């Protein structure tokens, strides 16, 4: 709703200001970093990517760069920028901390480089990404740095994410993630409480349903690559993939 959108907009502003501070500090120490500024973009996934941030949400990031002819060397150097940004956003102070930052959705997860090149990340999603990573990428969007790089990446990534895949494979992947989320929730709560977010029939189930339909029908309707759940529901309704009464019920339950 309005609150999650406003929280997302606030988070973006904070991230942008923090990134500006990182660049200023790094350039003061190493002036050559100034030429790297326009080659770097921070992409959000998860709740921030979908403009659905709430008070307890982590911030999921993927950092990318346009390496030009410098290739992997530039991505390696820009990892310093990402390390400083993560630290500034998540470090604990007397006033608390800004956000929990999660970088595990980047290519190859925790073993991957902190910054990916545009050609590298496209190759990863085309040749190596698992279906759950494709599902997560539905919410990817640029939030800080040179947004033009991020938007160009999205244009090139869209046909990869939305390509035709076996329906059964998508259904099985979604169901596997759904069961894992329910089991994790039940274990955490000892089975004593109903969780409207992660429990059976909760908010997470709605997200899984919507994302599954996006992937199933995305090859024919690439505009379905939409990270915001409610907007995606409306798109599915407009395309007559979801009946209006079902779409309205999903939106009401999601809120």
C-alpha positions in Angstrom: 0.0 0.0 0.0 0.9 3.7 0.4 3.1 3.0 3.5 5.2 0.3 1.8 5.7 2.6 -1.3 6.7 5.5 0.9 9.1 3.3 2.9 10.6 2.1 -0.3 11.1 5.6 -1.6 12.7 6.7 1.7 15.1 3.7 1.5 16.1 4.6 -2.0 16.9 8.2 -1.0 18.9 7.0 1.9 20.8 4.5 -0.3 21.5 7.2 -2.9 22.9 9.6 -0.2 25.0 6.8 1.4 26.4 5.9 -2.0 27.3 9.6 -2.7 29.1 9.6 0.6 31.0 6.5 -0.3 32.2 7.9 -3.6 33.3 11.2 -1.9 35.4 9.3 0.7 36.9 7.0 -1.9 37.7 9.7 -4.4 39.4 11.8 -1.7 41.7 8.8 -0.9 42.1 7.5 -4.5 41.2 10.2 -7.1 41.2 7.6 -9.9 37.8 6.4 -8.5 36.2 9.5 -9.9 36.2 8.0 -13.4 34.4 4.9 -12.1 31.3 6.7 -10.8 29.3 6.6 -14.0 30.0 2.9 -14.6 28.3 1.6 -11.4 24.7 0.8 -10.5 23.0 -0.8 -7.5 20.1 -3.0 -8.3 17.5 -3.9 -5.7 15.6 -7.2 -5.5 13.1 -8.5 -2.9 10.8 -6.1 -1.1 12.7 -3.0 -2.1 12.8 -4.1 -5.7 9.1 -4.5 -5.7 8.5 -1.2 -3.9 6.9 -3.2 -1.1 9.4 -2.5 1.7 8.1 -2.8 5.3 9.7 -2.0 8.6 11.3 -5.4 9.1 12.5 -6.0 5.5 16.0 -6.7 4.5 17.5 -4.8 1.6 18.5 -7.2 -1.2 21.2 -5.9 -3.6 23.0 -6.9 -6.8 25.7 -4.5 -7.9 26.6 -4.2 -11.6 29.0 -2.2 -13.7 29.5 -1.3 -17.4 33.2 -2.4 -17.7 33.9 -1.0 -21.1 37.3 -2.4 -22.2 38.4 -2.9 -18.6 36.4 -6.1 -18.0 36.7 -8.0 -14.7 39.4 -5.7 -13.4 36.9 -2.8 -13.0 34.3 -5.0 -11.4 36.9 -6.2 -8.9 37.9 -2.6 -8.0 34.3 -1.5 -7.6 33.8 -4.2 -5.0 35.3 -1.7 -2.6 32.4 0.6 -3.2 29.9 -2.1 -2.5 31.7 -3.1 0.7 31.6 0.5 2.0 27.9 0.9 1.0 26.9 -2.3 2.8 28.9 -1.2 5.9 27.4 2.3 6.0 23.8 1.0 5.7 24.1 -1.9 8.2 26.6 -0.9 10.8 25.3 -0.6 14.3 25.6 2.8 16.1 24.1 4.3 19.3 21.0 5.2 17.3 20.7 1.6 15.8 21.2 0.8 12.2 19.6 1.7 8.9 19.0 -1.6 7.1 20.0 -5.2 7.1 21.8 -5.7 3.8 21.7 -9.0 2.0 24.0 -9.6 -1.0 23.3 -13.4 -1.3 21.1 -13.0 -4.4 24.0 -12.0 -6.5 25.3 -14.4 -9.2 26.9 -17.5 -7.5 25.6 -16.3 -4.1 28.1 -15.8 -1.3 30.9 -17.2 -3.4 30.3 -14.7 -6.2 31.9 -11.3 -6.8 30.3 -8.3 -5.1 30.0 -6.5 -8.4 29.1 -8.2 -11.7 29.8 -6.9 -15.2 26.8 -6.4 -17.5 28.0 -9.2 -19.9 28.8 -11.4 -16.9 25.4 -11.1 -15.2 23.5 -11.6 -18.5 25.5 -14.8 -19.2 24.8 -16.0 -15.6 21.1 -15.6 -15.9 21.1 -17.1 -19.4 23.3 -20.1 -18.7 23.5 -20.8 -15.0 20.7 -19.3 -12.9 18.4 -21.7 -11.2 14.6 -21.2 -11.6 14.2 -19.7 -8.1 16.9 -17.1 -9.1 14.9 -16.3 -12.3 11.8 -15.9 -10.1 13.7 -13.5 -7.7 14.9 -11.5 -10.7 11.3 -10.5 -11.5 11.8 -7.8 -8.8 15.1 -6.5 -9.9 15.4 -2.8 -10.7 18.0 0.0 -10.4 17.9 2.2 -7.3 21.2 4.0 -6.9 24.3 5.0 -9.0 24.1 5.3 -12.7 20.4 4.3 -13.2 20.9 4.3 -17.0 23.2 1.3 -16.7 20.6 -0.6 -14.6 17.8 0.3 -17.1 19.9 -1.0 -20.0 20.6 -4.2 -18.1 16.8 -4.7 -17.5 16.1 -4.3 -21.2 18.6 -7.0 -22.0 17.6 -9.2 -19.1 13.9 -9.2 -19.8 13.9 -11.7 -22.7 16.1 -14.0 -20.7 13.9 -13.9 -17.6 10.7 -14.1 -19.5 11.6 -16.8 -22.0 9.4 -19.8 -22.5 10.0 -22.6 -20.0 8.2 -25.9 -19.3 5.1 -25.1 -17.2 5.6 -28.1 -15.0 9.1 -27.1 -14.1 7.9 -23.7 -13.0 5.0 -25.2 -11.0 7.4 -27.6 -9.3 9.9 -24.9 -8.5 7.3 -22.6 -7.0 5.8 -25.5 -5.0 9.2 -26.5 -3.6 9.9 -22.9 -2.5 6.4 -22.6 -1.0 6.8 -25.8 1.0 10.2 -24.8 2.2 8.8 -21.4 3.4 5.9 -23.1 5.2 8.2 -25.6 6.9 10.6 -22.9 8.0 7.8 -20.9 9.4 6.2 -23.8 11.3 9.6 -24.8 12.8 10.2 -21.2 13.9 6.8 -20.9 15.5 6.6 -24.4 16.9 3.3 -24.9 15.0 1.5 -22.8 17.6 0.7 -19.6 15.7 -0.7 -18.7 12.3 1.6 -16.5 10.4 -0.2 -14.3 7.8 3.1 -13.6 6.0 4.8 -17.0 5.6 2.2 -19.5 6.7 -0.1 -21.5 4.4 -2.4 -19.2 2.5 -0.5 -16.1 3.6 1.1 -13.2 1.8 4.1 -15.3 0.6 1.6 -17.8 -1.0 0.1 -14.9 -3.0 3.6 -13.8 -4.2 4.4 -17.3 -5.2 1.2 -17.7 -7.2 1.7 -14.4 -9.0 5.3 -15.0 -9.8 4.5 -18.5 -11.1 1.9 -17.0 -13.5 4.4 -14.3 -14.5 6.9 -16.9 -15.5 4.4 -19.2 -17.2 2.9 -16.4 -19.4 5.9 -14.1 -19.6 7.1 -15.4 -23.0 3.9 -14.1 -24.6 3.6 -11.0 -22.4 7.0 -9.6 -21.5 5.4 -6.7 -19.8 4.6 -9.2 -17.0 8.2 -8.6 -15.7 6.9 -6.4 -12.9 8.3 -6.6 -9.4 5.3 -5.1 -7.5 2.9 -7.8 -6.6 -0.3 -5.7 -6.8 0.7 -4.2 -10.1 1.5 -7.7 -11.4 -2.0 -8.9 -10.3 -3.6 -6.1 -12.2 -1.5 -6.9 -15.3 -2.6 -10.6 -15.0 -6.2 -9.4 -14.7 -5.9 -7.1 -17.7 -4.6 -9.9 -19.8 -7.5 -12.2 -18.7 -5.1 -14.6 -17.0 -6.7 -14.0 -13.7 -10.5 -13.5 -13.4 -11.4 -10.1 -12.0 -13.0 -11.5 -8.8 -9.9 -13.6 -8.1 -7.6 -10.6 -8.7 -9.6 -8.4 -6.4 -9.6 -11.0 -3.7 -5.8 -11.5 -4.0 -5.2 -7.7 -3.7 -7.5 -7.4 -0.7 -5.8 -10.4 1.0 -2.4 -9.1 0.1 -3.0 -5.9 2.0 
